[in-house]
Amino acid sequence: MTRLLLAAFALLAPFALFWVYTRLDRAWPRERRWPFTLLWLTGAVLAIETFVVAALDRAPATAGRYVPAQLEDGRVAPARIEPEKQE
């Protein structure tokens, strides 16, 4: 669920910030410096969000042998991890 919310934020944030930018641009006199600051901060926030999502999206460590998907008796058997044989 957290990953879904972060992905939705990453998708919607540029549109929301552009909307805010257009509203502020109409309301305030033109100052050429603040849009670049806003864009830089937006990029920094999205970069940090990328690091957070990458840290949260770790696959669990598994012990075993990976068997790729294959055709067995006319049906596709999905990929799986078979446990290691202990001797």
C-alpha positions as CSV (number, residue, x, y, z in Angstrom):
1,M,0.0,0.0,0.0
2,T,2.9,2.4,0.8
3,R,4.5,1.7,-2.5
4,L,1.2,2.5,-4.3
5,L,0.8,5.8,-2.5
6,L,4.4,6.8,-3.2
7,A,4.0,5.9,-6.9
8,A,0.7,7.9,-7.0
9,F,2.5,10.8,-5.4
10,A,5.4,10.6,-7.9
11,L,2.9,10.6,-10.8
12,L,0.7,13.4,-9.5
13,A,3.2,15.7,-7.9
14,P,4.5,17.4,-11.1
15,F,0.9,18.1,-12.2
16,A,0.0,19.5,-8.8
17,L,3.1,21.7,-8.7
18,F,2.4,23.0,-12.2
19,W,-1.1,23.9,-11.2
20,V,0.3,25.8,-8.1
21,Y,2.9,27.5,-10.3
22,T,0.3,28.8,-12.7
23,R,-1.9,30.1,-9.9
24,L,1.0,31.9,-8.2
25,D,2.3,33.2,-11.6
26,R,-1.0,34.9,-12.1
27,A,-1.3,36.3,-8.6
28,W,2.2,37.6,-8.0
29,P,4.4,39.8,-10.1
30,R,6.9,38.0,-12.3
31,E,10.1,36.9,-10.5
32,R,12.3,34.7,-12.6
33,R,14.2,33.0,-9.8
34,W,11.5,31.2,-7.8
35,P,10.3,28.7,-10.5
36,F,13.8,27.3,-10.8
37,T,14.0,27.0,-7.0
38,L,10.6,25.2,-7.0
39,L,11.7,22.9,-9.8
40,W,15.0,22.1,-8.0
41,L,13.2,21.3,-4.7
42,T,10.7,19.1,-6.6
43,G,13.5,17.2,-8.2
44,A,15.2,16.7,-4.8
45,V,12.0,15.5,-3.2
46,L,11.3,13.0,-6.0
47,A,14.9,11.7,-5.9
48,I,14.6,11.2,-2.1
49,E,11.3,9.4,-2.7
50,T,13.0,7.1,-5.2
51,F,15.6,6.1,-2.6
52,V,12.9,5.5,0.0
53,V,10.9,3.3,-2.4
54,A,14.0,1.4,-3.4
55,A,14.8,0.8,0.3
56,L,11.3,-0.4,1.0
57,D,11.1,-2.7,-2.0
58,R,13.6,-5.3,-1.1
59,A,12.9,-8.8,-2.1
60,P,13.2,-11.3,0.8
61,A,16.3,-13.4,0.8
62,T,15.6,-16.9,-0.3
63,A,17.7,-20.0,-0.2
64,G,17.2,-22.4,-3.0
65,R,17.6,-23.0,-6.7
66,Y,15.6,-20.8,-9.2
67,V,13.7,-22.8,-11.8
68,P,12.5,-20.6,-14.7
69,A,9.1,-21.0,-16.3
70,Q,8.9,-24.0,-18.6
71,L,6.6,-26.0,-20.7
72,E,5.4,-29.3,-18.9
73,D,2.8,-31.6,-20.4
74,G,1.5,-28.9,-22.7
75,R,1.1,-26.3,-19.9
76,V,3.3,-23.5,-18.7
77,A,4.7,-24.2,-15.3
78,P,5.4,-20.9,-13.5
79,A,8.9,-20.0,-12.3
80,R,9.7,-21.2,-8.8
81,I,12.4,-21.5,-6.2
82,E,13.1,-25.1,-5.2
83,P,14.6,-25.6,-1.7
84,E,18.2,-26.7,-1.6
85,K,18.6,-30.5,-1.0
86,Q,20.3,-31.0,2.4
87,E,22.5,-34.0,2.6
